[in-house]
Amino acid sequence: MTVTRFAPSPTGFLHVGGARTALFNWLFARRTGGRYLLRIEDTDTAREVPGAVAQILESLDWLGIPPDEPPLSQRAREARHAEVARAMVAAGTAYYAYETPEELQAMRERALASGRPPRYDGAWRDRDPAEAPPGVPGAIRLKAPREGETVVEDLVQGTVRVANAELDDMIILRSDGRPTYLHAVVVDDHDMGVTHVIRGDDHLTNTFRQVQVYRAMGWEPPRFAHIPLIHGADGTKLSKRHGAVSVLDFRDQGYLPEAVANYLLRLGWGKGDIEVIGLDEAASIFDLADIGRGAARFDYAKLRHLNGVWIRRADDARLTRLTLERLARRAEGAVGAITAERVARLMPALKERAHTLEELADAASFLARTVPLPFEPKAEALLTPEARIALRGLAAALAGVAWEAPALEAATRAHAEATGATLKDLAMPLRAALTGSTVSPPVFDVAAALGEAETRARIAAVSG
């Protein structure tokens, strides 16, 4: 069975790159009928950000890609990591080294002075541990192969290799008994039954060392797939200066999870001309072979456009609920049953122009307000003395009319013809009076959603 894993560190919140990695792991597991697991790599307690684990879990839930099992804590497995390291010593594939920090620093300085990389020189590789200096706790180092190459057949990058002479005997268990990251990852992935490691290509150099640990233990390495990083629109690594935010910031800014997941999927993966695709459909066709080798560029304008597409596809009842939640947080006014009914009735028209839930709430905010309304300057300019008089006449002409958009429009047209005006002459100031703006859904839909009493109240508030 295929087993994938997403293994974030709680040293920060879940951002774009990590979210895409999680998504690719989720999709590949779904595509192959496997399991998708979560491991929190929480061994670096000094840098752990309070609340990061909860944020990561909430982000994955919001995106619709929660793990198939409760998350595993790497820190809770340190005894197992140490057990494996000692087993490697017993098998002769690792050894104790007893250098002091000062001796290691002197070793690095000698290497640099002679023009060599500052690698460990293997001083204790073949020495008898009985020669260990008293009082110096030993660290366990991997006895890495010195000849030949370490080769990885990467499912995205192709064949990648490194000369073993370029790799030194790395520490796998520190002298204080704590494992190093590169060792702990191998033990955890093996014990979790991980068959495919899908992660960013910034981990590619780590892979060679990890493969050596697998082989030292006689374990079969998983298949690796290293995906290119995400860059900003200028081609440089995505960072805060590009506006990069955590996943939940996208939620707060008014993006739908299906839009964010769709966009993340399209960052580096492609299948024909598909642009708009939901998780279920994506899971049926996702293949690692369709991931490109070049860095993807994050474009907020494209995400915004795609979010608008998903808003127009979304269920009106769901959008109404999300819009009312935003209006309530803004304290735009009473957001009760009456406002909910108005928003629900007008939602099919409101969502046509919105690209985010924030824009949707902006467009719907007039439905929650009471007279007197605040007016935008352009709307205020439309309410001339002549327009106010015309609105009084229109209000009288609408008496007895069925309060539905088609009937209201027909009655307004008839009144315009009878008074020598155009429909625009009446519709534009009517929109201003009802919404406080010059932009809204069709004005007769607005009047129908507000209801007769509220429409007349708003007209009266500006026309006397």
BALO-969845 format. One record per atom (N, C-alpha, C): residue in three letters; x, y, z. Coordinates in steps of 0.05 Angstrom, whole numbers, plus 5000, padded with zeros to 4 digits. Last residue first. Layout:
BEGIN
ALAXYZ ...
This chain:
BEGIN
GLY424562595024 GLY422862745042 GLY419962665040 SER428462324997 SER426662504981 SER424762654998 VAL431462015030 VAL432862195013 VAL431062394998 ALA427761715059 ALA429961835074 ALA431562035057 ALA424461505020 ALA423461725036 ALA425661865051 ILE427661075003 ILE426961294985 ILE426061545000 ARG427660775050 ARG430160885040 ARG429761115019 ALA422360645055 ALA423660795077 ALA426260925066 ARG421360345010 ARG420060605013 ARG421360775034 THR424659905022 THR425160064998 THR423960345001 GLU422159715068 GLU424959815070 GLU425559985046 ALA417159555046 ALA417259745068 ALA420059875070 GLU418359175004 GLU417059434999 GLU417459635021 GLY425058895002 GLY422258895009 GLY421059175006 LEU430258794987 LEU429858965010 LEU426958945020 ALA429458494940 ALA430658364963 ALA430258524989 ALA427058874907 ALA425558634914 ALA426758504938 ALA431359234902 ALA428759314914 ALA427159074923 VAL435058894876 VAL435659014902 VAL433059094916 ASP432558804828 ASP433058584845 ASP433658674874 PHE432759324810 PHE430159214816 PHE430358954832 VAL438259394801 VAL436959554822 VAL434159444829 PRO442958864798 PRO440759014785 PRO438859144806 PRO448058994849 PRO446558824831 PRO444358984818 SER451859614844 SER450359414859 SER449259204839 VAL454460254849 VAL454959984839 VAL453459784857 THR453960714874 THR453260714846 THR453560444833 SER450960714940 SER453160674922 SER452060704893 GLY446760684974 GLY448860864982 GLY451260854963 THR442360364962 THR444860234969 THR447060424980 LEU437860684950 LEU437460424963 LEU440060304974 ALA439761144926 ALA438161164950 ALA437960904965 ALA442660934882 ALA444061094903 ALA442461104928 ARG438360704854 ARG440560534864 ARG442060684886 LEU435561174841 LEU434260964858 LEU436360784870 PRO438961444807 PRO438561554834 PRO437161354853 MET438561034765 MET441161104777 MET440761234805 ALA433160994749 ALA434560764761 ALA437060844775 LEU431661474726 LEU430361394751 LEU432061174765 ASP434761534681 ASP434261764698 ASP433161694725 LYS434161034657 LYS436761094671 LYS436361334689 LEU429261084633 LEU429560894655 LEU432060954671 THR427961794623 THR428961534614 THR429061344638 ALA421762184622 ALA424462114632 ALA425361854618 GLY416562324614 GLY418462424595 GLY421362374604 THR412762084646 THR413862344655 THR415962454637 ALA411561614621 ALA409361794627 ALA410362074635 GLU416361354620 GLU415161444594 GLU413061654599 ALA416961254675 ALA418961424660 ALA417761524635 HIS412760914685 HIS412761184698 HIS414761364683 ALA414360474655 ALA411860614648 ALA411760894660 ARG418960334683 ARG419160414654 ARG416560574646 THR416660204732 THR418560424730 THR418860524701 ALA413759754719 ALA412359984729 ALA414160234727 ALA417859404703 ALA415759474684 ALA414359734693 GLU420659344751 GLU421959464728 GLU419859564708 LEU416859104783 LEU417959364791 LEU419259504767 ALA416058624756 ALA413858804759 ALA414859084766 PRO421258384762 PRO420158444735 PRO417858644737 ALA422058374821 ALA423758524803 ALA422458584775 GLU416158474861 GLU418058294848 GLU419458454826 TRP411158644888 TRP413958714895 TRP415958504887 ALA406158904847 ALA407258664859 ALA410258704863 VAL403859564863 VAL405359394844 VAL406359144859 GLY401659924899 GLY399959704889 GLY401359514869 ALA405860434879 ALA403760354897 ALA402060134884 LEU409460654845 LEU409760374852 LEU407660274871 ALA408461194843 ALA407661034820 ALA407860734826 ALA410661374890 ALA407761384887 ALA406861204865 ALA416061314877 ALA414861164900 ALA411861154898 LEU416461674835 LEU416761394830 LEU415561224853 GLY416062164862 GLY414062084842 GLY414061784837 ARG420662134893 ARG418062154906 ARG415862064887 LEU424462134852 LEU424161894868 LEU421561894884 ALA423962654833 ALA423262434815 ALA422862174831 ILE426062934876 ILE423262974869 ILE422262744851 ARG431262754872 ARG429762694897 ARG426762734891 ALA432862964824 ALA432762674827 ALA431062604851 GLU432863514836 GLU430963414815 GLU430663104818 PRO436963544874 PRO434163614882 PRO432163504861 THR440962934865 THR440463224861 THR437563294871 LEU444062454875 LEU441562534889 LEU441162834889 LEU448962384854 LEU446662314837 LEU444062414850 ALA452462504894 ALA452262694872 ALA449862634854 GLU452162054926 GLU451062304936 GLU450662504914 ALA455061714893 ALA452261664898 ALA450861914908 LYS460161934897 LYS458861924871 LYS455861864874 PRO461161884953 PRO460962144940 PRO459562134914 GLU456761414986 GLU459261464972 GLU458961734958 PHE453161505046 PHE453261515016 PHE456061565007 PRO449861125097 PRO452261285088 PRO452361275058 LEU442761195108 LEU445061055098 LEU447461235095 PRO438961315168 PRO440061415142 PRO442561265134 VAL436860635154 VAL436960925147 VAL437561085172 THR441360085165 THR438760215168 THR439060515161 ARG444559515134 ARG444459785145 ARG441559885148 ALA444859045107 ALA444759025136 ALA444459295149 LEU445359165054 LEU442959025062 LEU442659005092 PHE450359385047 PHE448059575048 PHE445459435057 SER453758945043 SER453659095068 SER451259275070 ALA454658664997 ALA452258605012 ALA451758775036 ALA459658824980 ALA457358864962 ALA454758824977 ASP462858655023 ASP462658945016 ASP460158995000 ALA462158105018 ALA461058245042 ALA460858545037 LEU464858034970 LEU462057964972 LEU460758094996 GLU469958194984 GLU468458354964 GLU465558284965 GLU470957775020 GLU470958055029 GLU469458235010 LEU470857334987 LEU468657365006 LEU468657645018 THR472757554921 THR473357444947 THR470857474965 HIS470357724875 HIS472757554872 HIS473657434899 ALA463857854851 ALA465757834873 ALA468057644867 ARG459857864812 ARG462158044809 ARG464358014830 GLU456157474827 GLU457157484800 GLU459657654796 LYS454157494878 LYS456557334874 LYS457757364845 LEU449357794874 LEU451657904888 LEU454257754881 ALA445657464848 ALA446757694834 ALA449257804848 PRO444857054886 PRO445556984859 PRO446657224843 MET443557374935 MET446157244931 MET446757164902 LEU438757584947 LEU440357734928 LEU442957594921 ARG436757244986 ARG435157294961 ARG436857424940 ALA440657255025 ALA440057005011 ALA438557054985 VAL440157785042 VAL442657695030 VAL442157445014 ARG434957785063 ARG435657965041 ARG438157865026 GLU435357415104 GLU433457365082 GLU434157535058 ALA439057665137 ALA439757405125 ALA437857345101 THR436258115153 THR438658145136 THR439357885122 ILE432357845184 ILE431558015161 ILE433958045142 ALA435257575224 ALA433757425204 ALA432957585180 GLY440958005231 GLY439057805240 GLY437557675218 VAL445058405242 VAL445358185223 VAL443557955233 ALA445059085248 ALA443758845257 ALA443858635235 GLY451559295226 GLY448859345234 GLY447659085243 GLU456659165219 GLU455459345199 GLU452659425207 ALA460758905247 ALA458759065261 ALA457459265243 ARG464158545224 ARG464558835218 ARG462759015234 ARG462058065239 ARG464658145250 ARG465258445246 ALA457458065208 ALA457258075237 ALA459858165250 LEU459658015157 LEU458158255164 LEU457958285194 ARG461757505161 ARG463557735157 ARG462157995164 GLU457057205167 GLU459157185187 GLU461057425185 LEU454557315119 LEU453357415144 LEU455357405166 THR457957035084 THR457657325082 THR456557445107 LEU457156505099 LEU459856625101 LEU459756925100 ARG451656445087 ARG452656415114 ARG455356545118 THR451756545031 THR450156715049 THR451256695078 LEU454856115014 LEU455856385011 LEU454356585029 ARG451255695026 ARG453855705039 ARG455055995037 ALA447055824992 ALA446555815021 ALA449255835036 ASP449355784941 ASP448456044951 ASP448056044981 ASP455255424928 ASP452455414936 ASP451655674949 ALA459755654876 ALA459055574904 ALA456055584909 ARG461255864828 ARG460355584829 ARG459255504856 ARG462956374842 ARG460556344825 ARG459556064823 ILE467356224872 ILE465156354885 ILE462656334868 TRP470656014832 TRP469655834852 TRP467355964868 VAL471856494805 VAL470656264791 VAL469256074811 GLY474456774845 GLY471956874834 GLY470456664819 ASN479056474849 ASN477256484872 ASN474456584863 LEU481556594801 LEU480556324806 LEU478556314829 HIS482857134812 HIS481057064790 HIS479856784794 ARG486457064854 ARG483957214858 ARG481957154836 LEU490456774830 LEU489056654852 LEU486356794856 LYS492257154793 LYS491056904783 LYS489456764805 ALA494257534828 ALA492057614810 ALA490657364799 TYR498457284854 TYR496057334869 TYR493657414851 ASP502356784834 ASP501157024823 ASP498557074837 PHE508356454841 PHE505856514854 PHE504856784845 ARG511356014797 ARG511256294806 ARG508456354817 ALA515455424804 ALA512955554798 ALA512955844809 ALA521455194775 ALA520155324798 ALA517555454788 GLY521354584736 GLY521954864740 GLY520354984763 ARG519454074729 ARG522054104744 ARG522754394749 GLY512453914740 GLY514754024725 GLY517254044742 ILE508753334746 ILE509953554761 ILE512353654745 ASP506952874724 ASP505953124712 ASP506953374727 ALA508652454753 ALA509952494727 ALA509152754714 LEU505252404795 LEU507752544799 LEU509152604773 ASP498452534782 ASP500752354777 ASP503252524781 PHE491452534789 PHE494052644798 PHE496252434793 ILE486352374779 ILE488152394756 ILE490952484764 SER483252374824 SER482852154805 SER484852154782 ALA484352834851 ALA485252584863 ALA485052344843 ALA481553204820 ALA484553204819 ALA485652934830 GLU476353094834 GLU477153044807 GLU480253024805 ASP476653244889 ASP475852974881 ASP476752904853 LEU478253784887 LEU479953584899 LEU479253304890 GLY477054104823 GLY476554054851 GLY478253824861 ILE479554574777 ILE479254284784 ILE478954264814 VAL481054954723 VAL479254944746 VAL478654654753 GLU484654784683 GLU485255004700 GLU483654994726 ILE487054334635 ILE485454364660 ILE486454604676 ASP489454184589 ASP488554464591 ASP486954524616 GLY494053714614 GLY492553824591 GLY491954114595 LYS495653824675 LYS494553594661 LYS492853704638 GLY500854004721 GLY498954064699 GLY498053814686 TRP504154334774 TRP502954094764 TRP500954164742 GLY505954834790 GLY507954624784 GLY506854364774 LEU500555014815 LEU503355124818 LEU505254894814 ARG495854764815 ARG496754854789 ARG499554984791 LEU495154684870 LEU495554454853 LEU496754544826 LEU494055204887 LEU496555074896 LEU497154834878 TYR489055274863 TYR491255434854 TYR493955304862 ASN485954894891 ASN486054884862 ASN488555034852 ALA486455094943 ALA487554824937 ALA487854794907 VAL483855584937 VAL486655584945 VAL487855314938 ALA478755404923 ALA480255574904 ALA483255574911 GLU477155124967 GLU477354974942 GLU478855144921 PRO476955525007 PRO479055315008 PRO479355164982 LEU476356204984 LEU475155944990 LEU477255724990 TYR478556805015 TYR478856594995 TYR477456345003 GLY478657225052 GLY476257175037 GLY476556975014 GLN482557305088 GLN482357495066 GLN480057445048 ASP482256855119 ASP481357105131 ASP481057325110 ARG484456475084 ARG481656455093 ARG480656715103 PHE489656675081 PHE488056665057 PHE485056645064 ASP491156575133 ASP490956855125 ASP489256875099 LEU491756035134 LEU489356145147 LEU489056445141 VAL496755985109 VAL494355885096 VAL491856005108 SER500656585114 SER499956325122 SER497356245109 VAL503456925056 VAL502056925082 VAL501556635089 ALA507257365017 ALA506757085025 ALA505557075053 GLY508657834996 GLY505957815007 GLY505257535016 HIS513757864983 HIS511957814961 HIS509057814970 ARG516157895031 ARG516058145015 ARG514358114990 LYS516057385051 LYS514057575061 LYS513957825044 SER517356984992 SER517857075019 SER515757285027 LEU519756544943 LEU517356674955 LEU517956744984 LYS525556694907 LYS524256524927 LYS522056674941 THR524257054845 THR525856984869 THR524256824889 GLY520857194805 GLY522656974800 GLY524456904824 ASP517057564814 ASP519557664803 ASP521657444799 ALA512857294837 ALA512457374810 ALA515057474797 GLY516556794877 GLY514757024873 GLY514557094844 HIS516556074873 HIS517856334872 HIS515656554871 ILE516955454904 ILE515155654893 ILE516555924895 LEU521254904885 LEU520255104903 LEU518355294888 PRO519854254856 PRO521154514856 PRO519754714875 ILE519853644893 ILE518353834876 ILE519754114878 HIS522253014892 HIS522853274901 HIS521753484882 ALA520752404912 ALA519852594892 ALA520252874903 PHE523051734924 PHE523152024930 PHE522152184906 ARG521151124954 ARG521451284930 ARG521351574937 PRO524950915013 PRO522450974998 PRO523151094971 PRO529950395020 PRO529050675020 PRO526450715006 GLU529849835061 GLU529349925033 GLU528450215034 TRP535149735108 TRP532349795102 TRP532149885073 GLY540149665131 GLY539049445115 GLY536049485108 MET542350085156 MET540549925172 MET539449685156 ALA545150305114 ALA546650215137 ALA544950045156 ARG540950465081 ARG542650235073 ARG544250135096 TYR538950905111 TYR537250675103 TYR538950425098 VAL543451235110 VAL542551125136 VAL540750885130 GLN543751355056 GLN545951205068 GLN545151085095 VAL539151645050 VAL539351385036 VAL541651225048 GLN540652105077 GLN538551935089 GLN538651655076 ARG544452325043 ARG545252235070 ARG543252045082 PHE541252434999 PHE543552264996 PHE544452145024 THR537452805020 THR536652535012 THR538952345010 ASN539553295027 ASN539153125051 ASN538652835043 THR539153504976 THR541753434986 THR541653265011 LEU533553594973 LEU534753394956 LEU537553314967 HIS530553964998 HIS531353735015 HIS533053534998 ASP528954314961 ASP531054414979 ASP532054194998 ASP524754094935 ASP527354014925 ASP529654144941 GLY519653864982 GLY521054074966 GLY523853994958 ARG516853194975 ARG517653434990 ARG519053624971 ILE514952564986 ILE514452784967 ILE514853044983 VAL516651924992 VAL517252175005 VAL517052394984 HIS513151334996 HIS513851554978 HIS514251804995 THR512350975038 THR513350875012 THR514251084993 VAL512750905107 VAL512551095085 VAL513850975059 GLY512250645155 GLY511650495130 GLY511450675106 MET513850855201 MET511150925192 MET510350785166 ASP519050685204 ASP517150565222 ASP514250635215 HIS521351005162 HIS521350705161 HIS519250585179 ASP520451525181 ASP519251435156 ASP519251135153 ASP523551495229 ASP520651535230 ASP519251445204 VAL528651415210 VAL527451215228 VAL524451245228 VAL529351875178 VAL529551605166 VAL528151405184 VAL528852285216 VAL527052275193 VAL527051995181 ALA533252205250 ALA530552165260 ALA528552135237 HIS537552345216 HIS537252075226 HIS534352025235 LEU536852885207 LEU537152705184 LEU536752415192 TYR536653115259 TYR534353115242 TYR534552905220 THR539752715311 THR539752925291 THR537352895273 PRO537552545378 PRO538052485350 PRO538352735333 ARG540852605440 ARG538752695423 ARG539452635394 GLY545152485474 GLY543152285469 GLY540852365451 ASP549152845476 ASP547152865497 ASP544952665494 SER551952755429 SER553152655454 SER551252675478 ARG547152555379 ARG548852745393 ARG549952625419 LEU546952125327 LEU546052155354 LEU548052335369 ILE549152215278 ILE546452125278 ILE545252135306 ILE553752615243 ILE552752535269 ILE549852445266 MET556752365182 MET555052555197 MET554252435224 ASP562252315151 ASP560952145171 ASP559252325189 ASP561152675089 ASP562752575111 ASP561052405130 LEU561152665018 LEU559552655043 LEU561352545065 GLU564252634974 GLU563352904981 GLU561752905007 ALA565152114965 ALA567452264976 ALA566552544985 ASN560751944938 ASN560851904967 ASN563152054980 ALA557952384891 ALA560252224898 ALA560352184929 VAL551152344876 VAL553252494889 VAL555552294895 ARG545452414832 ARG547652264844 ARG549652454857 VAL539252284802 VAL541052474815 VAL543052314831 THR534652194751 THR536952074765 THR538752294776 GLY528852594764 GLY530352404748 GLY532652284764 GLN525652934792 GLN528153034783 GLN529652844765 VAL521252604804 VAL520852854791 VAL523452954778 LEU522952134827 LEU520552124810 LEU519952384796 ASP529851964826 ASP527752144836 ASP525452144816 GLU533951524844 GLU532151544821 GLU529751704829 VAL540151674870 VAL537251674876 VAL535751704849 VAL546351424891 VAL544651494869 VAL541751474877 THR552651534913 THR549951494923 THR548051594902 GLU558651224889 GLU556651434889 GLU554151344904 GLY565451054909 GLY563051034893 GLY561151264896 GLU567651054978 GLU568051004950 GLU565351004935 ARG565951115029 ARG567751315019 ARG568251284989 PRO559851065067 PRO561650955047 PRO563451175035 ALA559851265136 ALA558951295109 ALA560851165089 LYS558051115193 LYS560451035178 LYS559651025148 LEU555151635231 LEU554751435210 LEU557451365197 ARG556751715300 ARG556951805272 ARG556451575253 ILE554851915364 ILE554851695344 ILE554851805316 ALA559052215413 ALA556852235394 ALA557052005374 GLY560852115481 GLY561152065453 GLY558652115437 PRO563252555531 PRO561152375521 PRO561352345491 VAL568952565567 VAL567852665541 VAL565752475531 GLY571052335612 GLY569252565616 GLY568152675590 PRO577252125584 PRO575352115606 PRO573552365607 PRO577551965514 PRO578452125537 PRO576352125559 ALA577651295489 ALA576151545493 ALA577251695517 GLU579750815479 GLU581651045479 GLU580251305484 ALA575650475473 ALA577050465499 ALA579050695501 PRO574050505421 PRO572750685440 PRO574050685468 ASP579250505375 ASP577950345396 ASP576650535416 ARG578150775309 ARG579450765335 ARG577850605355 ASP575850865260 ASP577050605265 ASP578450585292 ARG573751385266 ARG572351185250 ARG573350895256 TRP575651835290 TRP574851615307 TRP573651375292 ALA576652165245 ALA578752105264 ALA578151865282 GLY573852365201 GLY573752075208 GLY575751985228 ASP573652905191 ASP575752755179 ASP575852455186 TYR568053285171 TYR569353125192 TYR571352935179 ARG569453855128 ARG568153615135 ARG569553465158 PRO569954395101 PRO570254335129 PRO568654095138 PRO573654285040 PRO571154335053 PRO571354255083 ARG580354575035 ARG578554345034 ARG575854415047 GLY584454935041 GLY582754955017 GLY580854725014 SER586954945088 SER588254795066 SER586554785041 ALA583555225119 ALA586155345114 ALA587655205091 LEU579354875123 LEU578955125108 LEU581655245101 ALA581754485156 ALA580754415129 ALA580454665112 ARG582854765202 ARG585054645187 ARG584154585158 GLU577654895219 GLU579455105211 GLU581855005195 ARG575554395231 ARG574354555210 ARG576254775200 MET578854255274 MET578854085250 MET577754245227 ALA577454645311 ALA580254645301 ALA580354475275 GLN572254475321 GLN572754735310 GLN575554755297 LEU573253985345 LEU571753995320 LEU572154255306 GLU575854155392 GLU577253985372 GLU575953985345 GLU571654415417 GLU574054565409 GLU575654415389 PRO567954005428 PRO567254225409 PRO569754385400 THR571853395427 THR570553615441 THR569753825420 GLU570652745399 GLU571853015397 GLU570353215415 TYR569252205397 TYR569452335423 TYR570752615422 ALA564551765367 ALA566751955363 ALA566752135388 TYR562451105353 TYR562551335372 TYR565051505366 TYR559350915290 TYR561450895311 TYR561251145329 ALA556250465243 ALA556450725257 ALA558450695279 THR556149965226 THR555650165206 THR555550445218 GLY556649545262 GLY559049645250 GLY558649855228 ALA552449395292 ALA552749265266 ALA555249355252 ALA552849725336 ALA553249435340 ALA553649295314 VAL551550205311 VAL554250165322 VAL554749865325 MET546250095299 MET548150135277 MET550950105287 ALA544050085349 ALA544049835333 ALA545949855310 ARG544450615362 ARG546250425376 ARG546250155362 ALA540550815328 ALA543350905325 ALA545250715339 VAL535950575347 VAL536950505320 VAL539850585317 GLU535650815398 GLU535850525396 GLU536950445368 ALA534851355384 ALA537351275397 ALA537750975395 HIS529651315363 HIS531851415346 HIS534551325358 ARG526851145408 ARG527050965385 ARG529351055367 ALA527251605439 ALA528451355449 ALA528751155426 GLU524451985409 GLU527352005412 GLU528651745422 ARG519052045399 ARG520351795389 ARG523351805393 ALA516952525412 ALA516152305429 ALA517552045421 ARG518652845370 ARG520052865396 ARG519352635414 GLN515052745330 GLN517752635327 GLN519152645354 SER508452545336 SER510452735346 SER513252605344 LEU503452455287 LEU505652335303 LEU507552555311 PRO496452595284 PRO499252645278 PRO501152515297 PRO491552085269 PRO492552305286 PRO495452345281 GLU490551945198 GLU490951855226 GLU491752095243 ASP490052205151 ASP488351975155 ASP488551865183 PRO489952935155 PRO491252665154 PRO489352445160 PRO485853365113 PRO486853275139 PRO488153005137 ILE484553725069 ILE486453505066 ILE487553425094 GLY481554185067 GLY480253935060 GLY482153695057 LEU483354665085 LEU483854595057 LEU482454345048 TRP481954605138 TRP480654805122 TRP480954745092 ASP485554215155 ASP482654155156 ASP481154355138 LEU490354485149 LEU489854245133 LEU486954175133 SER489554895187 SER489954965159 SER489354725141 GLU489254615235 GLU486854765226 GLU487154835197 LEU494454415237 LEU492254225236 LEU489754365225 ILE497354895241 ILE497854705219 ILE495454515215 GLN495355105288 GLN494955245263 GLN495355065239 ALA497254735325 ALA494354775322 ALA493754915296 VAL502754825319 VAL501554565313 VAL498554585308 ALA503355365336 ALA503855285308 ALA502655015301 GLY502755525388 GLY500355525371 GLY500855415343 PRO509255795392 PRO506755725406 PRO504355735387 VAL514355525354 VAL512555755356 VAL509955665370 GLU520755295370 GLU517955225366 GLU516155475372 ARG526055345380 ARG524955505359 ARG521955465354 ALA527154975421 ALA527955255425 ALA526655445404 THR525754475402 THR523954605421 THR524654905424 ASP526154115353 ASP527554375358 ASP525754545376 THR522853685345 THR525153645362 THR526653905369 ASP518153615316 ASP518153805338 ASP520553775356 GLU515053495264 GLU517853475270 GLU518653685290 ILE509353135261 ILE510353395270 ILE513253365278 ARG506652795207 ARG508652775229 ARG509553065235 LEU501252485178 LEU502352735186 LEU504252685210 LEU499552095118 LEU500052135147 LEU501252405153 TYR495351755078 TYR496752005079 TYR497052075109 ARG495051135042 ARG494551295067 ARG496351545066 GLY492150954978 GLY493850915001 GLY493051095025 GLY490250974926 GLY488750814946 GLY490350774971 THR492751314891 THR493751034892 THR492350864913 ARG490151794899 ARG490351694872 ARG491051394872 ARG491151894953 ARG488351834944 ARG488451704916 ALA496651974953 ALA495551754969 ALA492751684959 PHE496852424920 PHE498152174911 PHE497051934927 LEU494052804951 LEU492952724925 LEU494252454916 TRP497352854996 TRP494552764999 TRP493552654972 ASN502053054972 ASN502052794987 ASN499252684989 PHE500153534951 PHE501153334933 PHE501253054946 LEU498653795000 LEU496653734980 LEU497653514961 ALA503653855025 ALA501553695038 ALA499453605017 THR505954214988 THR507153944993 THR505153765006 ARG502554644993 ARG502554504968 ARG503854224971 ALA503754795046 ALA500954705039 ALA500954555013 GLY509054945042 GLY508354705058 GLY505554605051 GLY508355405010 GLY509955185001 GLY509354925016 VAL504855745041 VAL504155655014 VAL505755405006 HIS505155545110 HIS505055735089 HIS504655595062 LEU503655445177 LEU503555325150 LEU503155535129 PHE508255785222 PHE505655705213 PHE505755585184 GLY514055495254 GLY512655705240 GLY509955605232 THR516155065277 THR517655305281 THR516455545266 PRO513954555273 PRO512354765285 PRO513955015292 SER515054265209 SER516254345235 SER514554565247 PRO511453745174 PRO512254025179 PRO513554055207 ALA510953265135 ALA512453285160 ALA513353565166 PHE506552815107 PHE507353095107 PHE508553145135 ARG507152205071 ARG507052355096 ARG507652645091 THR504251605043 THR505651855041 THR505451995068 VAL504050955022 VAL503851125046 VAL505551375041 THR500950454984 THR502350704984 THR501950855011 MET501749765000 MET500050005000 MET501750255000 
